[in-house]
Amino acid sequence: MRNLIVVCTVLFFGLVGFQKSLLASDTLKNCKNGHYFFKTLHAADALEVQNQNRTSTCWSFSALSFFESEVMRLGKGEHKLSEMFVVRNAYIEKAKQYVRYHGKINFAEGGAFHDIPLVIKNYGMVPESVYGGLEYGLDNHNHGEMVAALSGFLKGIIANKQGQLTSSWLKAFEGILDAYLGEVPKEFSYKGAVYSPKTFASSLGLNMNDYVALSSFTHHPFYSHFVMEVPDNWAQKTVFNLPLNEFMAVMKGAISKGYTFAWGADVSEKGFAYRYGLAIVPTDESKLGMRGQDKNGFRSAGAERMGNQLLYPGAEMKIDQAIRQKAFDNYATTDDHGMHITGMVVDQNGIPYFAVKNSWGKSNYCEGFLYASMPYVAYKTINILVHKNALPKKLVKTIY
């Protein structure tokens, strides 16, 4: 998924999660002067909020945050996994696909949640401490130059001035990745043991076949698999299609059972107010304002929002299947951003919200988290990735 970026000045790689500390308190607020007061219903373990900085790699940060929580849920301890290991190896698979399609398929920074199972199956996994992906002289992630180099290289390969491809192009492509992100170690020491990427992945206890992507759209039959039509689904992987009421029930049910899930969503709405710690859909969105873009000149997701409902709870739109579908069909809902839903809260009026872990650092009052209303999630979700055991057993049998 393409990403909307808020850049902060510091990367946070600690292993003590905000989820455990702040969500365990009695009352939460959305922002310093806010009057949304939340109490926790469910809160799963999650590691500390990270900062993707100037990269469109939210799909890697959010999905790996989800898998880190899965590793803890499985009793395998806390392991900060390497987002850039995933990014590097996904680029290799993207490049192979792009060349095979003669450049007629997407090659970009964005990706999808199912890219992570693909990488883990084919390449393994490493801890972030082993592969940080910062080999280009900067302290924070910034992939602008690297992406330009990779894209230009592939365009030259596809131009094919020799009449046929040589056997060296992929090795040369990997050389660019090595220069910017670093070479992947064949073996490494971690917590008193020696691993390869494959053996470390095995040690985490994750079975990639246990994870399923779900969505809800009417342009495909319900209870069937379909290829999600978003540009960053370069691998052409499928999601399983559910009616909206069941889709929402699955998300709520997963959280109530102690599971979390990766959440792909549109964040271009005025009601997605990261600085206010909220994602809402007011009945009258015209009463919300938006000024400029975010402070580093990127897109509008981090821009300043204005409006009374960002400070005080109010009425929200009633979202049904038709409203949701229309927004997707007319590009009002696009594949913007990947996040990690880790819990559920209720406000002072008893209205539930999902607790969302973002990857834009800790620059807001909620230290990198925000609270997404059920109408917002129903309206703006593209897809989710979740463990099959979080689903009703009857649904699992239908999917598999």
C-alpha positions, 0 to 999 in steps of 0.5 A: 500500500502506498504510504502517507508519511509523518516524519519525526526526528527520532527512531524508537526501537525499545521493546517495552510497548506503549500498548502495555503501559498507556492502554493499561491505565484507567482513562485515556485521552485522544489529545492534550486538550481533548474531551474523548475519554476512553477506557480499555476493553481489550489490549494485546501485547505490542512492541514499541511504536516505530518510525518509518520516516521518509519511506513508503514502507508502512506495509512492512512496519505494520505487518511486522508489528502484527507478527511481533504481537503474534510471536508474543501471543505464541509465547516465544518472547519479545523479538523486534523484527527487521522491517528492512529485511522484508523491504529488501527481499520484497524488492527482489521479488518485485523486480523479477515480476516487473521484468517478466511483465516488461515493466507493465506492472507496478514497481514502487515502494508500496506493498501489501500485508501478504508480502511479509508471509511471501518473504518469510517463506522464501527468505526467512527473517532476522531481528532488527538489531542484525539488519537495520537497513541504514547503510547510506550515511543517514540516521533515519530511513529515507529511500528517495535516492534508493528507489530512484536508483532501483527504478532507473536500473530496471527501466534500463534492463527492460529497454533491452539494448542487447536484444536479450537479458543477461544472467547478471541483471538480478545480481546487479540489482541486488548490489544496489540493495546491498549498497543502501540497505546492507548485505544479508548475513548468512549466519548471525548470533542473537540472544546466545544462539547462532541462526540463519535467516531461515532457522531464525524464522522457524524459531519464532513459531509462526506458520504463514499458512495460518494467516488470512487476508479479508475484505468486503466489497460487492464487485466480487461474490461474498464468501469467495477469494479475489485479487484485490485491485489496488496498485500495490498488490504487485504479487496479485494475491487474494483476499477473502470477501465477506459481507460488511456486518460479518467483516466488522464482527470478525475484527471485533471478535478477534480483538475480544479473543486476544488477537490483533490484526494488520489493518490496511485503510484509507487515511485521506479523510478529514476525520483521520486526525493523527495529531488528535489521536482519532479516525472518525467519520462525522455526519457533517464532515464540512465542519472539519477543516484541514490546513496545509500538509504535514510539517515536512511537506508530504501528503495530507494525512499528517496535516493540521485538522480543525473542528469541534468533533476532534475535541468532543465526541459527536454523531458519525455517519451510518456506514452500509455496504453501498456507501463503502462500495461507492467510495472504493469505486470512485477513488474516494477510498484508496489503499493509503496506509497500513497500521496495526490494530491492537485493542479496543476501547469505549468512550464516555458515551459507551461507544467503541473504538479500535486502538491503532498502532501507527508507524509515524513515531511518537509525535502525537499525544497518544505516543504513536497510537490513535483511536478509530471509530467503528464507522471509520473502520467500516467505511475506510478499511481496504483489508486486514490480515489475521490469524485463522484461529481468531475467526469463527470455526465455520468461516475458517472451513469456508475459507480453507 
